[in-house]
Amino acid sequence: MSSVAKDLGGSIEKENVQEAVQDYEKYHALHGGSSEARKANYADMVNKYYDLSTSFYEYGWGESFHFAHRWANETLRESIKRHEHLLALVLQLKKGSKVIDVGCGIGGPLREIALFSGAHITGLNNNSYQVSRGQEENKKRGLDKTCSFIKGDFMNIRVDSNTYDGAYAIEATCHAPDPVGVYSEILRVLKPGQSFACYEWCMTDSYDEANPVHKAAKEEIEIGNGLPDLQTCVQCVHNMKAAGFEILQAEDLTRTAEITWYAPLSPTFWTTNGFRLTLVGRTITRLMVGFLEFVGIAPKGSVRVSKFLEKGADGLVAGGKLDIFTPMFLVVGRKPDNLDARAPAAPGKVNAENTTASRRRSARLS
């Protein structure tokens, strides 16, 4: 825990961490902010969020900061790996495939998918601290020759058009201020005929904006996870189509999981590996961080970071129990061979439970 606390703040100078926490909190409605302000300043907001939260993520989740579709006989780690492997299968990645991981974190999924498929993967990330951590880990695993990182904004990818054989994003494009904009950039850098697979964070059809309990859960998810404004599953599909993708698959994988996706965050979850994510583990972590902040090992503001991450976890659990939120809405889109010949797609509603047999088989592999 001491080493985690020392790294808290990422690339922010230690004496500036508390001010960064205050700035981050101002972006959110619970602290007087607005979704418009978050969208206008998303790059600064998300960078602050990941500078402040990455060490906690590594402490709690390891290298892969995401949820997973999970069967009853699986450990959390096994399900996370399988969840990542599904993307390689959906995209039909093979040895030498040139792929971009959009919003790659510190590259845990990037390394797992590269080892599983043999693909050459470039991670795109706008956070300097996470890029440096990813480069360190790639070198340790001997993947620095075939996998790399680009420090850059996914709203303006500084890569030539028609570059990649595949693209994926794992719980990352939810940070975008304009979903159509980020999907359009991903479409641009893909080669014609190639696909993009995304695990998107979305509000479900059950979400009711007029319900104060629903709205509070959504706001807690946003403040605890550095998000401008969550889209719905229907909006996600519509936005992918508006960007120019042909939709091959759209499915909420939470519908077929045997263990709830939010189980690792639930107070009832009790295993050695999951202890730090339980209510008791979170409380102990906060107390330890408070002590380390008091004695000067952790920077001032560390406890506040721990608290808003806990608030985010509470919102996620509430969203899961209310069935108003999913972190694994799988959307797969193909870049048409001839974009000019493609008529604009009309928005359509997706019924996550009315999928084809092949889609249900793919969920079984997820």
C-alpha positions in Angstrom: 0.0 0.0 0.0 2.9 2.3 0.7 4.3 2.0 -2.8 0.8 2.6 -4.2 0.4 5.8 -2.2 3.8 7.1 -3.3 2.8 6.7 -6.9 -0.6 8.4 -6.4 -0.9 11.5 -8.6 0.8 10.0 -11.6 2.5 12.7 -13.5 1.1 15.5 -11.3 3.6 16.9 -8.9 2.9 15.7 -5.3 2.3 19.2 -3.9 -0.3 19.8 -6.6 -2.4 16.6 -6.1 -4.9 18.2 -3.7 -5.5 21.1 -6.1 -6.0 18.5 -9.0 -8.5 16.6 -6.9 -10.5 19.9 -6.3 -10.4 20.8 -10.0 -11.6 17.3 -10.9 -14.5 17.4 -8.5 -15.6 20.8 -9.9 -16.4 19.1 -13.2 -19.2 17.1 -11.8 -22.8 17.9 -11.0 -22.5 16.6 -7.5 -20.0 19.5 -6.9 -21.6 22.2 -9.0 -20.4 21.2 -12.5 -22.3 20.2 -15.6 -22.1 17.7 -18.4 -21.4 20.6 -20.8 -18.4 21.7 -18.8 -17.1 18.1 -18.6 -17.5 17.7 -22.4 -15.7 21.0 -23.1 -12.8 20.1 -20.8 -12.9 16.3 -21.2 -9.1 16.0 -21.9 -8.1 17.8 -18.8 -10.8 16.0 -16.7 -9.9 12.5 -17.9 -6.1 13.2 -17.5 -6.6 14.3 -14.0 -8.8 11.4 -13.2 -6.3 8.8 -14.4 -3.3 10.5 -12.8 -5.2 10.4 -9.5 -6.7 6.9 -9.9 -4.3 4.7 -11.7 -2.3 3.5 -8.7 -5.6 2.6 -6.9 -6.7 0.7 -10.1 -3.4 -1.3 -10.2 -3.7 -2.1 -6.5 -7.3 -3.3 -6.8 -7.5 -4.8 -10.4 -4.0 -5.5 -11.6 -3.1 -4.5 -15.2 -6.6 -4.8 -16.7 -9.0 -2.2 -15.5 -12.3 -3.6 -16.6 -15.2 -5.9 -15.8 -15.9 -9.2 -17.5 -18.6 -11.6 -18.6 -18.3 -14.4 -16.0 -19.4 -18.0 -15.7 -20.1 -19.7 -12.3 -16.9 -21.9 -12.4 -14.5 -19.0 -13.2 -12.3 -16.8 -11.1 -12.4 -13.1 -11.8 -9.0 -13.2 -13.4 -10.0 -16.1 -15.8 -13.1 -14.2 -16.9 -11.1 -11.0 -17.5 -8.7 -12.9 -19.8 -11.6 -14.6 -21.7 -13.4 -11.3 -22.0 -10.2 -9.9 -23.7 -9.8 -13.0 -25.9 -13.3 -12.6 -27.3 -12.3 -9.4 -29.0 -9.4 -11.1 -30.7 -11.8 -13.8 -31.9 -14.5 -11.3 -33.0 -11.9 -9.3 -35.0 -10.3 -12.5 -36.4 -6.8 -11.3 -35.3 -3.8 -13.3 -36.3 -0.1 -13.2 -36.2 1.1 -9.9 -37.7 -2.3 -8.2 -37.7 -1.8 -4.4 -37.1 -4.3 -3.4 -34.4 -5.1 -0.3 -32.4 -6.3 -0.4 -28.7 -8.2 2.8 -28.2 -7.9 4.1 -24.6 -5.5 1.3 -23.6 -4.9 2.1 -19.9 -1.5 0.7 -18.9 -1.8 -2.0 -21.5 -3.0 -5.1 -19.6 -5.5 -6.2 -22.3 -3.1 -5.1 -25.0 -0.5 -7.6 -23.8 -3.0 -10.4 -23.2 -4.5 -10.0 -26.7 -1.1 -9.8 -28.3 0.1 -13.0 -26.6 -3.2 -14.7 -27.5 -3.4 -13.7 -31.1 0.2 -12.8 -32.2 -1.1 -9.4 -33.4 1.0 -6.2 -33.3 -0.9 -3.8 -31.1 -0.6 -0.1 -30.7 -2.1 1.4 -27.5 -3.6 4.9 -27.8 -3.7 6.8 -24.5 -3.7 10.5 -23.7 -2.3 10.1 -20.2 1.5 10.3 -20.0 1.7 8.4 -16.7 -0.2 5.4 -18.0 1.8 5.4 -21.2 5.0 5.2 -19.3 3.7 2.4 -17.1 2.6 0.5 -20.2 6.0 0.9 -21.8 7.7 -0.5 -18.7 5.4 -3.5 -18.6 5.8 -4.2 -22.3 9.6 -4.3 -21.9 9.3 -6.6 -18.9 7.2 -9.1 -21.0 9.4 -8.8 -24.1 6.6 -7.3 -26.1 8.3 -3.9 -26.8 9.3 -5.0 -30.3 5.8 -5.8 -31.5 3.6 -3.7 -29.3 3.8 0.1 -28.7 2.0 3.1 -27.4 0.9 6.5 -28.9 0.4 9.4 -26.5 -2.6 11.1 -28.0 -6.2 12.1 -28.1 -8.7 9.6 -29.5 -10.8 12.5 -30.8 -7.9 13.4 -33.1 -5.8 10.2 -33.8 -2.5 11.3 -35.3 -2.3 8.3 -37.6 -2.8 8.0 -41.4 -6.2 6.9 -42.6 -6.6 3.2 -43.6 -3.8 2.0 -41.3 -5.1 -0.7 -39.1 -6.4 -4.3 -39.7 -8.6 -4.0 -36.6 -9.5 -1.8 -33.6 -11.0 -2.3 -30.2 -11.8 -0.3 -27.1 -12.5 -1.7 -23.6 -14.6 0.6 -21.4 -12.7 3.6 -22.8 -14.7 5.5 -25.4 -17.3 6.3 -22.7 -14.8 9.1 -21.8 -15.4 10.8 -25.2 -17.3 14.1 -25.2 -18.8 13.2 -28.6 -19.3 9.5 -29.3 -19.9 10.0 -33.1 -16.6 11.9 -33.2 -14.5 9.2 -31.5 -16.2 6.4 -33.6 -15.5 8.4 -36.8 -11.8 8.7 -36.0 -11.6 5.0 -35.3 -13.4 4.3 -38.6 -10.9 6.6 -40.4 -7.8 4.8 -39.3 -9.2 1.3 -40.1 -8.6 -0.2 -43.5 -11.8 -0.7 -45.6 -13.6 -4.0 -44.7 -12.0 -4.2 -41.3 -13.8 -4.1 -38.0 -14.0 -2.3 -34.6 -15.1 -4.1 -31.5 -16.1 -2.1 -28.4 -17.2 -2.9 -24.8 -19.1 0.3 -24.1 -20.4 1.7 -20.8 -24.1 2.5 -21.4 -27.4 3.2 -19.6 -29.9 0.5 -20.5 -33.5 0.8 -21.6 -34.6 0.6 -18.0 -32.9 3.9 -17.1 -35.4 6.7 -16.4 -34.0 10.2 -16.3 -36.9 11.4 -14.2 -36.3 8.9 -11.5 -34.1 10.6 -8.8 -32.6 7.2 -7.7 -31.6 6.4 -11.3 -30.2 9.8 -11.8 -28.1 9.7 -8.6 -26.6 6.4 -9.5 -25.7 7.7 -13.0 -24.0 10.8 -11.5 -22.1 8.6 -9.0 -20.8 6.4 -11.9 -19.7 9.6 -13.8 -17.9 11.3 -10.9 -16.2 8.1 -9.8 -15.0 7.2 -13.3 -14.1 10.4 -15.1 -17.0 10.4 -17.5 -18.6 13.4 -19.3 -22.1 11.9 -19.9 -23.2 8.3 -20.4 -25.1 7.3 -23.6 -27.7 4.6 -23.8 -27.3 1.3 -25.6 -29.7 2.5 -28.3 -27.8 5.8 -28.7 -24.5 3.8 -28.9 -25.7 1.8 -31.9 -27.1 4.9 -33.5 -23.9 6.8 -33.0 -21.8 3.9 -34.5 -24.0 4.0 -37.5 -23.8 7.8 -37.8 -20.0 7.5 -37.8 -20.3 5.2 -40.8 -20.0 1.7 -39.4 -22.1 -1.3 -40.6 -23.2 -2.9 -37.3 -22.4 -6.6 -37.2 -23.3 -7.3 -33.6 -24.9 -5.4 -30.7 -25.4 -7.3 -27.4 -25.4 -6.6 -23.7 -23.3 -9.4 -22.4 -24.5 -8.9 -18.8 -27.7 -10.8 -20.0 -26.0 -14.1 -20.3 -23.4 -13.9 -17.5 -23.9 -16.4 -14.6 -22.2 -14.1 -12.0 -23.2 -10.5 -11.9 -20.6 -8.2 -13.4 -20.6 -6.0 -10.2 -19.9 -8.9 -7.9 -16.2 -7.8 -7.4 -17.5 -4.5 -6.0 -20.3 -6.0 -3.8 -19.9 -6.2 0.0 -20.9 -9.8 -0.2 -18.0 -10.8 -2.4 -15.4 -12.5 -0.2 -12.3 -14.1 -1.6 -8.6 -13.6 -1.0 -8.1 -12.0 -4.5 -11.3 -9.8 -4.2 -10.8 -8.7 -0.6 -9.4 -5.3 -1.5 -12.6 -4.6 -3.6 -15.0 -5.4 -0.8 -16.6 -2.9 1.6 -14.3 -4.0 4.4 -11.2 -3.9 2.1 -12.1 -0.5 0.8 -12.5 0.8 4.4 -9.1 -0.6 5.4 -7.5 0.9 2.2 -9.0 4.3 3.0 -7.7 4.2 6.6 -4.2 3.2 5.4 -4.2 6.0 2.8 -5.3 8.4 5.5 -2.4 7.4 7.7 0.1 7.6 4.8 -1.2 11.0 3.9 -1.0 12.1 7.5 2.7 11.1 7.8 3.6 12.6 4.5 4.2 9.5 2.4 1.0 10.0 0.3 0.3 13.4 -1.1 -2.5 15.6 0.4 -5.7 14.8 -1.4 -5.2 11.0 -1.5 -8.1 10.3 0.8 -10.4 12.4 -1.3 -9.4 10.3 -4.3 -10.1 7.1 -2.4 -13.6 8.5 -1.5 -14.7 9.5 -5.0 -13.5 6.1 -6.3 -15.7 4.5 -3.6 -18.6 6.7 -4.7 -18.1 5.5 -8.3 -18.1 1.9 -7.1 -21.3 2.5 -5.1 -22.9 4.0 -8.2 -21.8 1.0 -10.3 -23.3 -1.5 -7.9 -26.6 0.5 -7.7 -26.7 0.8 -11.5 -26.2 -3.0 -11.8 -28.8 -3.9 -9.2 -31.3 -1.5 -10.7 -30.5 -2.9 -14.2 -30.0 0.6 -15.5 -26.4 0.3 -16.5 -24.1 -2.1 -18.3 -20.3 -1.9 -18.6 -20.2 -4.5 -21.4 -22.4 -3.5 -24.2 -20.6 -5.3 -27.1 -20.8 -3.5 -30.4 -19.0 -4.7 -33.5 -18.9 -2.5 -36.5 -17.3 -3.0 -39.9 -15.9 -0.2 -42.1 -17.6 -0.5 -45.5 -15.4 -1.3 -48.5 -16.9 1.7 -50.3 -18.0 4.5 -47.9 -19.2 6.7 -50.8 -21.7 4.1 -52.0 -23.2 3.6 -48.5 -26.5 5.3 -47.7 -26.8 6.9 -44.3 -28.2 4.4 -41.7 -31.4 5.2 -39.9 -31.3 5.0 -36.1 -32.8 1.7 -34.8 -33.6 0.2 -31.5 -31.5 -2.8 -30.3 -33.1 -5.5 -28.1 -30.2 -7.0 -26.2 -32.1 -10.1 -25.4 -33.2 -10.8 -29.0 -29.9 -11.8 -30.6 -29.2 -14.5 -33.1 -27.9 -18.0 -32.1 -24.5 -17.1 -33.4 -24.4 -14.1 -31.1 -25.3 -16.2 -28.1 -22.5 -18.6 -29.0 -20.1 -15.7 -29.1 -21.2 -14.5 -25.7 -20.4 -18.0 -24.4 -16.8 -17.3 -25.5 -16.6 -13.8 -24.1 
